[in-house]
Amino acid sequence: MNLLELYVPEEIFVALSLLVLVLVLRRVFWKPLMKIVDGRRADVDDMLRRAEEAKKIIAEMEAQRASHNAEMERQAVEKMKETRELASREYDRIVAEAEEKARKFTEAGEGNARRAYEQAMGESREAIITLALGAASIIIESSMDSEKNRELIEAMLQKAGVGHV
C-alpha cells in the first residue's frame, strides 16, 4: 500500500495538514516566541518594580530635604534672634559707656570750671585787697593825723580779712 493510493478525503487531509502545521509552528515558533514575550514581560515587570522603588526613594529624599530645609530655616531664625540680642546688648553697652564718659567729662568740666571760678575769685580778692591796701596807704599817708581815717581803714581791712597793717 502506497501512501498515494490511500484515499483520504481532501478535507481531512487539509485538516490534518493544518494540525501538523500548527503543531510544528507551535513547537518551532510559538514556544520560543512566548519565551521572548515572557522574558520581555519579566523585564517590564522588573523595570516597573525598580521604578516604584525609585519613586519611594525619591519621596524619602524629598521628605528629608524638606525636613533639612525646615531645620536650616529654624537655625537661621535662631541665629538671627541671637545676633539681634547680641547687637542689642552691644548697643546698650556702648551707649552706657558713652553716657559714663560723658558724665565723667561733664564732672571733670564742672570741676575744672569750679576750680577756675575759685581761682578767679581768689585772684579777684587779692587784686581788690591790693587795691584797697594801696588806696588805704595813700589815704593814710595824706592824712596821717586823722583818727577817723585810721578807724575807717582798719574796719575795711578787717572786713577784707587782712587785719592790722
SVG drawing of the C-alpha trace seen along z (x, -y; Angstrom):
<svg xmlns="http://www.w3.org/2000/svg" viewBox="-13 -165 65 167">
<polyline fill="none" stroke="black" stroke-width="0.4" points="0.0,0.0 1.2,-3.2 0.5,-6.4 -0.7,-7.8 -3.1,-5.0 -4.7,-5.5 -7.8,-7.6 -8.2,-10.3 -10.9,-12.8 -9.4,-16.2 -11.0,-18.0 -9.5,-15.5 -6.1,-15.8 -6.3,-19.7 -7.4,-19.5 -4.6,-17.0 -2.1,-19.1 -3.2,-22.2 -3.0,-20.4 0.5,-19.2 1.4,-22.7 0.0,-24.2 1.9,-21.7 5.1,-22.3 4.7,-26.1 3.8,-25.9 6.8,-23.8 9.2,-25.7 7.9,-29.3 5.3,-29.7 7.2,-28.4 10.4,-30.5 8.2,-33.5 6.3,-33.0 9.7,-32.7 10.8,-36.0 7.4,-37.6 7.6,-36.2 11.2,-37.5 10.1,-40.9 7.2,-40.8 9.5,-39.9 11.9,-42.8 8.9,-45.2 7.7,-44.0 11.3,-44.3 11.5,-47.9 8.2,-48.8 9.3,-47.4 12.5,-49.4 10.6,-52.5 8.3,-52.1 11.4,-51.7 12.9,-54.8 9.7,-56.7 9.8,-55.6 13.5,-56.6 12.7,-60.0 9.8,-60.5 12.0,-59.7 14.7,-62.1 12.1,-64.8 10.9,-64.4 14.5,-64.5 15.2,-67.6 12.0,-69.3 13.0,-68.3 16.5,-69.6 15.2,-72.9 12.9,-73.3 15.8,-72.7 18.0,-75.1 15.3,-77.8 14.8,-77.2 18.5,-77.5 18.7,-80.7 15.9,-82.3 17.6,-81.3 20.9,-82.7 19.2,-86.0 17.5,-86.2 20.8,-85.6 22.5,-88.2 19.9,-90.7 20.1,-90.1 23.9,-90.4 23.7,-93.6 21.1,-95.0 23.4,-94.2 26.4,-95.7 24.4,-98.8 23.3,-99.1 26.9,-98.6 28.2,-101.2 25.5,-103.7 26.1,-103.2 29.9,-103.5 29.3,-106.8 27.0,-108.1 29.5,-107.3 32.3,-109.0 30.0,-112.0 29.2,-112.1 32.9,-111.9 33.7,-114.5 30.9,-116.8 32.0,-116.2 35.6,-117.0 34.5,-120.1 32.4,-121.2 35.4,-120.5 37.7,-122.5 35.1,-125.3 34.7,-125.3 38.5,-125.4 38.8,-128.2 36.0,-130.1 37.6,-129.7 41.0,-130.7 39.5,-133.7 37.6,-134.7 40.9,-134.3 42.8,-136.4 40.0,-139.0 40.0,-139.1 43.8,-139.5 43.5,-142.3 40.8,-144.0 42.8,-143.7 45.9,-145.0 43.9,-148.0 42.3,-148.6 45.7,-148.4 47.1,-150.8 44.2,-153.2 44.4,-152.9 48.2,-153.6 47.6,-156.7 44.9,-157.9 47.0,-157.1 50.0,-159.0 48.0,-162.0 46.1,-162.3 48.1,-160.5 46.8,-162.5 43.2,-162.0 42.0,-159.4 38.8,-158.9 40.5,-157.8 42.5,-155.2 39.4,-153.7 37.8,-153.5 40.8,-151.8 41.1,-149.3 37.4,-148.5 37.8,-148.0 40.9,-145.8 39.1,-143.7 36.2,-143.2 38.6,-142.1 40.1,-139.7 43.6,-141.3 43.7,-142.5 46.1,-145.2 48.8,-146.7"/>
</svg>
